[in-house]
Amino acid sequence: MQTSKESQDAIHRIDPESSEEISSRFDVLVGLLENGTDQAITSHLQGFHHSDLADAVGLITGNLRRRLLGLVKIELDPDLLFELEDHLRHEVTDSLSPKEVADVITEMDSDEAVQVLEDMDEHERVEILSEVPDEEREDIEVGLAYPEDTAGRRMQTDFVSVGTNWTVGQTIDYLRDEEDLPDEFFDLFVIDQDSKPQGVISLSRILRSPRPTLMSEITDETQVIVPAEMPQEEVPLLFEKYDLTTAGVVNAQGQLIGMITVDDVMEVAREEFEEDVLRLGGVGEENVDDGVIQASTKRFTWLLVNLGTAILASIVIGMFDATLEQMVALAVLMPIVASMGGNAGTQTLTITVRALAMKDLTKYNTFRTFRKELIVGFLNGCVFACLAGIITVFWFSHLGNANLLGAIIAVAMIINLVVAGVSGVALPILLEKLKVDPAVASGVFVTTITDVVGFLAFLGLASIFLL
């Protein structure tokens, strides 16, 4: 049992630090890496939580990082290896022998070991797994057998299950005496003779029930079961909707083969959020540590697409070159129409992509969403049309047709904002139907549509009524 002093120390070690404290310890670490001894560095690292140390490794570059990685890999903490960014993790594992990597992942939960191994070359993975003890290797291979980005890849194969005919007393004795149990768990699964889950029960309810009580009598049968093939981004939605801490994972035959816990779900949610943000920006899976060539390559594709769409908008402008030559004011005003449409489209697009990701946009409310965005676009268009029209009239009051010019930019503004709202909903839905991630391509196409429509409406109306 812990003494009072030991308990205080344990609490102090997990007490969250301020950003200033972490920054200060990081500065000390950098100084030691530059001028300190290995012993001094190792001693200083004892005060780092593995998550903070993983962040520090990512921030340090060059020879300092190589020195730090050389020291931490001597007695490599499995938690640290798991917390490292993928490219840094590869840098560490590439410097270790298959046996050394196997020793580290053997100490991990099966889901963490799977994530460490899944990005390695097949040959390297086989070499490492050959060094892993049979029982742990089988658990890892179960996870690796499922496609990437599925619940099966994220599940932990270590879980606690009991039979429907067990009593509370038998279960408590089993939990106390059995050595081969997960280090942490919140719920137990009740299964039938075919290993199919019949319900789930929390540890607190077990401890508060009389020993003779059958587990089947206190089991919560309204469990949430996750198919192993389910896309991983759908799992956080289940946890949020049903307030889960644990969910069982079943195979195609309905047999319980693993569990997903709330910490796994938080990691998935973070990854999916980061992925969508990067894709909306057209940078893929770029990291801040990527080199010049890597970063350029990852950004090239969508910059090339954007060049093509920009040329399309320029072609539309070129169709009205005679109009622009006769009235320079049009060249001054047309970016306003295109910019307002682009911003309005991006707003609608962001809401729609989020709704699709959260499964809030379905066939039952798609039409209502279209109608709402149509009305919102029209109302905002009218407001900003009035503002833009008034500004135009005063700005170009020296022209004899300033009032007509103001009316034209107002009508073009309304048209473009309505189109922006509709396209901001329609494009993500269409891309999802085509099995293309809406976050990847929607932004470029919505901007193109609003540019083209904005230029076409404004310059087309000007050529008809002004010249």
KAMOJO-V596730 format. One record per pair of residues at least 24 apart in sequence whose C-alpha atoms are under 7 Angstrom apart, sorted by sequence separation. I is the first residue (numbers start at 1). GAP is how many residues later the second one is. D is the distance in whole Angstrom. If there is no record, write none. Layout:
BEGIN
i->I gap->GAP d->D
i->I gap->GAP d->D
END
This chain:
BEGIN
i->158 gap->24 d->6
i->199 gap->24 d->6
i->225 gap->24 d->6
i->226 gap->24 d->6
i->227 gap->24 d->6
i->386 gap->24 d->6
i->385 gap->25 d->4
i->54 gap->26 d->6
i->78 gap->26 d->6
i->102 gap->26 d->5
i->106 gap->26 d->6
i->114 gap->26 d->6
i->118 gap->26 d->7
i->164 gap->26 d->6
i->385 gap->26 d->7
i->78 gap->27 d->7
i->101 gap->27 d->7
i->102 gap->27 d->7
i->113 gap->27 d->7
i->161 gap->27 d->6
i->162 gap->27 d->6
i->163 gap->27 d->6
i->164 gap->27 d->6
i->160 gap->28 d->5
i->161 gap->28 d->5
i->162 gap->28 d->5
i->163 gap->28 d->5
i->164 gap->28 d->6
i->385 gap->28 d->6
i->50 gap->29 d->6
i->51 gap->29 d->7
i->54 gap->29 d->6
i->78 gap->29 d->7
i->98 gap->29 d->6
i->99 gap->29 d->6
i->102 gap->29 d->6
i->110 gap->29 d->6
i->114 gap->29 d->6
i->160 gap->29 d->6
i->161 gap->29 d->6
i->162 gap->29 d->6
i->163 gap->29 d->6
i->236 gap->29 d->5
i->385 gap->29 d->6
i->26 gap->30 d->7
i->34 gap->30 d->7
i->50 gap->30 d->5
i->54 gap->30 d->5
i->78 gap->30 d->6
i->82 gap->30 d->7
i->98 gap->30 d->5
i->102 gap->30 d->5
i->106 gap->30 d->7
i->110 gap->30 d->5
i->114 gap->30 d->6
i->161 gap->30 d->7
i->235 gap->30 d->7
i->420 gap->30 d->6
i->33 gap->31 d->6
i->51 gap->32 d->6
i->99 gap->32 d->6
i->381 gap->32 d->6
i->382 gap->32 d->6
i->236 gap->33 d->6
i->381 gap->33 d->4
i->82 gap->34 d->7
i->416 gap->34 d->6
i->233 gap->35 d->7
i->232 gap->36 d->7
i->233 gap->36 d->7
i->378 gap->36 d->6
i->381 gap->36 d->5
i->416 gap->37 d->6
i->168 gap->38 d->6
i->416 gap->38 d->5
i->233 gap->39 d->7
i->378 gap->39 d->7
i->377 gap->40 d->5
i->378 gap->40 d->5
i->168 gap->41 d->7
i->377 gap->41 d->4
i->111 gap->42 d->7
i->168 gap->42 d->7
i->169 gap->42 d->4
i->412 gap->42 d->7
i->111 gap->43 d->6
i->168 gap->43 d->5
i->169 gap->43 d->6
i->111 gap->44 d->6
i->167 gap->44 d->6
i->168 gap->44 d->6
i->374 gap->44 d->6
i->377 gap->44 d->5
i->111 gap->45 d->5
i->167 gap->45 d->6
i->168 gap->45 d->6
i->412 gap->45 d->5
i->110 gap->46 d->5
i->167 gap->46 d->5
i->168 gap->46 d->6
i->412 gap->46 d->5
i->109 gap->47 d->7
i->110 gap->47 d->6
i->167 gap->47 d->4
i->168 gap->47 d->6
i->374 gap->47 d->6
i->166 gap->48 d->6
i->167 gap->48 d->5
i->373 gap->48 d->5
i->374 gap->48 d->6
i->165 gap->49 d->6
i->166 gap->49 d->6
i->373 gap->49 d->6
i->409 gap->49 d->6
i->165 gap->50 d->7
i->408 gap->50 d->7
i->164 gap->51 d->6
i->165 gap->51 d->7
i->164 gap->52 d->5
i->370 gap->52 d->6
i->408 gap->53 d->6
i->408 gap->54 d->7
i->370 gap->55 d->7
i->196 gap->58 d->6
i->197 gap->58 d->7
i->187 gap->59 d->7
i->196 gap->59 d->4
i->197 gap->59 d->6
i->195 gap->60 d->5
i->196 gap->60 d->6
i->195 gap->61 d->6
i->344 gap->73 d->6
i->348 gap->73 d->6
i->352 gap->73 d->6
i->337 gap->75 d->7
i->341 gap->75 d->5
i->345 gap->75 d->4
i->349 gap->75 d->4
i->353 gap->75 d->6
i->152 gap->76 d->4
i->337 gap->76 d->6
i->341 gap->76 d->5
i->344 gap->76 d->6
i->345 gap->76 d->6
i->348 gap->76 d->5
i->349 gap->76 d->6
i->352 gap->76 d->7
i->151 gap->77 d->5
i->152 gap->77 d->6
i->344 gap->77 d->7
i->348 gap->77 d->7
i->150 gap->78 d->7
i->151 gap->78 d->6
i->342 gap->78 d->7
i->346 gap->78 d->7
i->150 gap->79 d->6
i->151 gap->79 d->6
i->341 gap->79 d->6
i->345 gap->79 d->5
i->150 gap->80 d->5
i->151 gap->80 d->6
i->150 gap->81 d->4
i->151 gap->81 d->5
i->149 gap->82 d->6
i->150 gap->82 d->5
i->149 gap->83 d->5
i->353 gap->85 d->6
i->353 gap->86 d->6
i->346 gap->97 d->7
i->159 gap->99 d->6
i->157 gap->100 d->6
i->158 gap->100 d->7
i->159 gap->100 d->7
i->157 gap->101 d->4
i->345 gap->101 d->6
i->156 gap->102 d->5
i->157 gap->102 d->6
i->155 gap->103 d->6
i->156 gap->103 d->5
i->155 gap->104 d->5
i->156 gap->104 d->6
i->155 gap->105 d->5
i->342 gap->105 d->5
i->154 gap->106 d->7
i->342 gap->108 d->6
i->341 gap->109 d->5
i->342 gap->109 d->7
i->338 gap->112 d->6
i->338 gap->113 d->5
i->338 gap->116 d->5
i->337 gap->117 d->6
i->338 gap->117 d->7
i->237 gap->121 d->7
i->334 gap->121 d->6
i->334 gap->124 d->7
i->316 gap->136 d->7
i->306 gap->138 d->6
i->313 gap->138 d->6
i->317 gap->138 d->7
i->309 gap->139 d->6
i->313 gap->139 d->5
i->316 gap->139 d->7
i->320 gap->139 d->7
i->316 gap->140 d->7
i->323 gap->140 d->6
i->282 gap->158 d->7
i->280 gap->159 d->5
i->279 gap->160 d->6
i->280 gap->160 d->6
i->279 gap->161 d->5
i->276 gap->163 d->6
i->280 gap->163 d->6
END
